[in-house]
């Protein structure tokens, strides 16, 4: 009844491919930079995690990110051709850059997330069952949960197989302005959980994750990268954009994931949503403490958003890829820009200054989104 990850792919502001991402995580290097007027998709001097390896005038950019990430994940899994399989795509904004371009050109844009999905099928598979998810910043982690449940149901029917999870979003001036209007953008750097944090920094890119049942992977002699031990979802919905102050939905998601994984001890480390906004960081710490209690002081906690930027609908998928890479390397990346914890969080074991080395057997990756959606995934190391 086990389900493995057998392939991963990534496109982020630190470069194309999983190798570039892994190097940035291990060395604590950020791809976030200040972009001037040569990037017309952003306002002048915006600080963001832009993908510079893809031409910024090629629209829609999210499709290009997806194509690279999916190709890498399938190749890593040893699949020369795209098989017929269920695909779960998560995106918050879809072809927002194309819509913005056509709107300014006086054209009528016809499309949306279904158009992104249509392009995805055309590039990588001829016949798939496609599910598109748009739940703000949990879109691709909700997609991951649906894929996981799909394979669990197949196992209950005595079947096996694979499922592909994707997440992608492209950054635009329209999107940037939206977060600016909420006063949630950082004044300089993203500093999750730091007492001087001032907000989030937006990013863009894509991630792809291939899930496979144990027997199906063994039949293909595919190498498991990690085991998906448990998944949880929790909703609170107290506000359209602000998180629940007490983190009820987030703690529910974490408990469900940890119970499904049958954890008897805290996870080896936590990859937090960690946006760097005052409301989210406080909510998340309260939720984690409600679940782990005093064990928070011995459970390393990090956030990788200062490295990749907040990738919106792709955040969940890319942070699962990050967590898998951390389990494999035995290194948990530091929270960049973290100098001193908020006085409310002094009992947490934040990873700071440099990567933390350890024999981590399990990890918990958590995400939250507008509207009160919360997800949690427990991943387990697979001995090689």
C-alpha positions in Angstrom: 0.0 0.0 0.0 3.0 2.3 -0.3 3.3 5.2 -2.8 6.6 6.6 -3.9 7.9 9.7 -5.7 10.0 8.4 -8.6 10.6 11.6 -10.6 10.9 15.3 -9.9 11.4 18.4 -12.1 11.8 22.1 -11.3 12.2 25.5 -12.8 12.9 28.4 -10.4 14.7 31.7 -10.1 17.9 29.8 -9.1 17.9 28.1 -12.5 16.5 25.3 -14.6 16.5 21.8 -13.2 16.6 20.0 -9.9 20.4 20.1 -9.7 20.4 23.9 -9.7 17.7 24.0 -7.0 19.5 21.4 -4.9 22.8 23.4 -5.0 21.0 26.6 -3.9 19.3 24.8 -1.0 22.5 23.2 0.2 24.5 26.4 -0.1 21.7 28.8 1.1 21.8 30.9 -2.1 18.8 33.0 -3.2 17.7 33.6 -6.8 15.7 36.7 -5.7 17.0 40.0 -7.2 16.0 43.5 -8.1 14.7 43.8 -11.6 14.6 47.1 -13.6 12.6 48.3 -16.6 14.2 45.6 -18.9 11.7 43.2 -17.4 8.4 44.7 -18.7 6.3 42.1 -16.8 7.3 43.8 -13.5 7.2 47.4 -12.2 10.5 49.2 -12.2 13.0 48.1 -9.4 10.8 45.3 -8.2 12.4 42.7 -6.0 11.3 39.2 -7.1 12.3 35.6 -7.9 12.2 35.8 -11.7 13.1 32.9 -14.0 15.9 34.4 -16.1 16.6 31.3 -18.2 13.4 31.6 -20.2 12.9 34.6 -22.5 10.6 37.0 -20.8 8.9 38.0 -24.0 7.8 34.4 -24.8 4.1 34.1 -23.8 2.6 32.3 -22.0 5.7 31.8 -19.8 4.1 29.3 -17.4 3.7 26.8 -20.2 7.4 26.9 -20.9 8.2 26.4 -17.2 5.9 23.5 -17.1 7.3 21.8 -20.1 10.8 21.8 -18.7 9.8 20.6 -15.3 7.6 17.8 -16.6 10.3 16.6 -19.1 12.8 16.4 -16.2 10.5 14.5 -13.9 9.6 11.9 -16.6 13.2 11.5 -17.6 14.3 11.1 -13.9 11.7 8.4 -13.6 13.1 6.5 -16.6 10.2 7.2 -18.9 11.3 8.0 -22.5 7.8 8.7 -23.6 4.9 10.3 -21.7 2.6 7.5 -20.6 -1.2 7.6 -20.3 -1.8 8.6 -16.7 -3.8 11.0 -14.5 -2.5 14.5 -14.4 -3.2 16.9 -11.5 -2.3 20.5 -12.3 -2.3 23.3 -9.7 -2.0 27.0 -10.6 -3.3 30.2 -9.1 -3.0 32.5 -12.1 -2.6 30.3 -15.2 -1.9 32.4 -18.3 -2.1 35.7 -16.5 0.9 37.1 -18.5 -0.8 36.3 -21.8 -4.1 37.8 -20.6 -2.3 41.0 -19.5 -0.5 41.3 -22.8 -3.6 40.7 -24.9 -5.7 43.1 -22.7 -3.1 45.9 -23.2 -3.1 45.1 -27.0 -6.9 45.5 -27.1 -7.4 41.8 -27.8 -10.0 39.6 -26.2 -8.3 36.8 -24.3 -10.1 33.4 -24.5 -8.8 30.9 -22.1 -7.8 30.3 -18.5 -6.5 27.4 -16.5 -8.2 25.0 -19.0 -6.1 26.5 -21.8 -2.9 25.9 -19.8 -4.1 22.3 -19.2 -4.9 21.9 -22.9 -1.3 22.9 -23.9 0.1 20.6 -21.2 -1.7 17.6 -22.7 -0.7 18.5 -26.2 3.0 18.7 -25.3 3.3 15.7 -23.0 0.6 13.1 -23.4 -2.1 12.1 -25.8 -4.6 10.6 -23.5 -4.9 11.6 -19.8 -7.4 12.2 -17.1 -6.8 15.8 -16.2 -7.8 17.6 -13.0 -7.1 21.3 -12.7 -6.9 22.9 -9.2 -6.9 26.6 -8.3 -7.0 27.1 -4.6 -4.6 30.1 -4.4 -1.3 29.2 -2.8 -2.2 25.7 -2.0 -3.2 24.8 -5.6 -0.4 22.4 -6.4 -0.3 20.9 -2.9 -4.0 20.2 -3.1 -3.3 18.7 -6.6 -0.7 16.5 -4.9 -3.2 15.3 -2.3 -5.7 14.5 -5.1 -3.1 12.5 -6.9 -2.1 10.6 -3.7 -5.8 9.8 -3.0 -6.2 8.6 -6.6 -3.4 6.1 -6.3 -4.6 5.0 -2.8 -8.0 4.3 -4.3 -6.4 2.2 -7.1 -4.5 0.2 -4.5 -7.8 -0.5 -2.6 -9.1 -1.9 -5.9 -6.0 -4.1 -6.3 -4.6 -1.9 -9.0 -1.4 0.1 -9.4 -0.1 2.9 -11.6 1.3 6.4 -11.7 0.0 10.0 -11.4 1.7 13.2 -12.3 1.4 16.4 -10.2 2.3 19.8 -11.7 2.3 23.3 -10.4 3.1 26.5 -12.3 2.7 30.3 -12.2 4.3 33.3 -13.9 4.9 36.6 -12.3 3.3 39.8 -13.8 3.0 43.4 -12.9 -0.8 42.8 -12.5 -0.1 40.1 -9.9 2.6 42.2 -8.2 0.2 45.1 -7.9 -2.4 42.9 -6.4 -0.1 41.8 -3.5 1.1 45.4 -3.1 -2.5 46.5 -2.7 -2.8 44.0 0.2 0.3 45.5 1.7 1.9 42.1 2.0 5.1 42.6 -0.1 8.4 42.9 1.8 10.1 46.2 1.9 13.5 44.6 1.1 13.9 40.9 1.8 11.8 37.9 2.7 12.5 37.1 6.4 10.2 34.4 7.6 9.7 34.3 11.4 12.2 37.1 12.0 11.2 39.9 14.3 11.9 42.4 11.5 10.0 40.7 8.8 7.9 43.0 6.6 6.3 40.7 4.0 6.7 38.2 1.2 8.7 38.3 -2.1 7.0 36.9 -5.1 8.6 34.3 -7.4 7.6 32.2 -10.4 8.4 28.8 -12.0 7.1 25.3 -12.1 7.5 21.9 -10.5 6.5 18.4 -11.5 6.3 15.2 -9.3 5.6 11.7 -10.5 3.9 9.5 -8.0 3.9 5.7 -8.4 2.6 2.7 -6.4 5.3 0.4 -5.0 4.5 -2.6 -7.1 4.4 -0.5 -10.3 7.7 1.1 -9.5 9.3 -2.3 -8.7 8.0 -3.7 -12.0 9.7 -0.9 -13.9 12.8 -1.0 -11.6 12.2 2.7 -10.9 14.3 4.2 -8.1 12.1 5.7 -5.3 13.2 9.2 -4.3 10.9 9.3 -1.2 7.7 7.7 0.2 4.5 9.7 0.6 3.6 8.7 4.1 0.6 10.9 4.8 -1.5 13.8 3.5 -3.9 16.1 5.3 -6.2 19.0 4.3 -7.9 21.5 6.6 -10.1 24.5 5.9 -11.1 27.4 8.2 -12.3 30.1 5.8 -12.4 32.9 8.4 -11.3 35.6 5.9 -10.9 36.0 2.1 -7.1 36.8 2.3 -6.1 36.7 6.0 -5.3 33.4 7.8 -7.2 32.1 10.7 -5.5 33.8 13.8 -5.4 30.5 15.7 -4.5 28.3 12.7 -7.3 25.8 13.1 -7.2 24.7 9.5 -3.4 24.4 9.4 -3.3 22.3 12.6 -6.1 20.0 11.3 -4.1 19.4 8.1 -1.0 18.6 10.1 -2.7 16.2 12.4 -4.4 14.4 9.6 -1.1 14.0 7.7 0.8 12.9 10.8 -1.9 10.4 11.8 -2.1 9.0 8.3 1.7 8.5 8.4 1.3 6.9 11.8 4.1 9.1 13.2 4.8 8.2 16.9 7.5 10.9 17.1 7.7 14.4 15.6 8.9 14.7 12.0 12.6 15.0 11.4 12.1 18.6 10.2 9.4 20.9 8.9 9.4 22.9 5.7 7.0 25.7 6.6 4.9 27.8 4.4 6.9 30.7 5.9 5.8 33.6 3.7 7.4 36.3 5.9 4.1 38.1 6.6 3.3 38.8 10.2 -0.1 37.2 10.1 0.9 34.0 8.3 4.1 33.4 10.3 2.2 33.8 13.6 -0.7 31.6 12.6 1.7 28.9 11.4 3.7 28.8 14.6 0.6 28.6 16.7 -0.7 25.7 14.5 2.6 23.8 14.7 2.8 24.2 18.4 -0.8 23.0 18.8 0.2 19.8 17.0 3.7 19.2 18.4 3.6 20.9 21.8 6.9 21.2 23.5 8.6 19.1 20.8 8.8 22.3 18.6 12.1 23.0 20.5 13.7 19.9 19.0 12.2 19.9 15.5 14.2 21.9 12.9 12.0 24.3 11.1 12.9 26.1 7.8 11.3 28.1 5.0 12.7 28.1 1.5 10.7 31.1 0.2 13.7 33.4 0.7 15.5 31.2 -1.9 12.8 30.8 -4.6 10.3 33.5 -3.7 6.7 32.8 -3.2 5.6 30.9 -6.3 1.9 31.2 -5.6 0.0 28.2 -7.0 3.3 26.4 -7.6 4.5 26.9 -4.0 3.3 23.6 -2.7 4.8 21.5 -5.4 8.2 23.2 -5.4 8.4 23.0 -1.7 7.7 19.3 -1.8 10.5 19.0 -4.3 12.7 20.9 -1.9 11.8 18.6 1.0 12.6 15.5 -1.1 16.0 17.0 -1.9 16.6 17.8 1.8 15.7 14.2 2.8 18.2 12.9 0.2 21.0 15.2 1.1 20.5 15.1 4.8 20.8 18.9 4.8 18.0 21.3 5.8 18.6 24.8 4.3 18.7 27.9 6.6 16.1 30.6 6.6 17.8 33.3 4.7 17.6 36.8 6.3 16.7 35.3 9.7 18.5 37.2 12.4 16.4 37.0 15.5 13.1 35.3 16.1 10.0 37.2 17.0 9.5 37.2 20.8 6.5 34.9 20.3 8.6 32.2 18.6 11.6 31.9 20.9 11.0 28.2 21.7 11.2 27.0 18.1 14.2 25.4 16.5 14.7 27.6 13.5 17.4 26.6 11.0 19.6 29.7 10.7 23.0 30.8 9.4 23.9 27.6 7.6 22.3 24.3 6.5 21.6 21.8 9.3 23.0 18.3 8.7 21.2 15.3 10.1 19.9 11.8 9.5 16.3 12.9 8.8 14.0 9.9 8.2 10.8 12.0 7.8 9.7 15.5 7.0 6.6 17.6 7.1 5.8 20.2 4.3 2.9 22.6 5.0 1.2 25.2 2.9 -1.7 27.7 3.4 -3.7 29.8 0.9 -6.2 32.5 0.6 -9.7 31.5 1.6 -8.5 29.3 4.5 -7.1 26.3 2.6 -4.3 24.4 4.4 -2.3 21.3 3.4 0.3 19.1 5.0 2.4 16.2 3.5 4.6 13.8 5.4 7.4 12.4 3.3 9.6 9.5 4.4 13.1 8.7 3.4 13.6 5.6 1.3 16.9 3.8 2.0 18.9 3.4 -1.3 
